[in-house]
Amino acid sequence: MADADIKSVREMDSARLKEELGKLKKEQFNLRFQQATGQLEKVSRMREVRRAIARVQTVLREKSPKAKV
């Protein structure tokens, strides 16, 4: 999903969104580890991943049955 826009995220089903969220969190962990060891080359990727995680979490929240406001 790298750098997907909100439209493509909304098209995914809940299972795919949860899978994508897991991948993004793993990537975020790896980026933090690289930053701590001084090996991170593309610092902007951290921001992209953080925003992608927020995007996926927002859509998951919208799709949950409790979110019907």
Buried (B, 14 or more C-beta within 10 A) or exposed (E): BEEBEEEEBBEBEEEEBEBBBEBBEEBBEEBEEBEEEEEBEEEEBBEBBEEBBEBBEEBBEEEEEEEEE
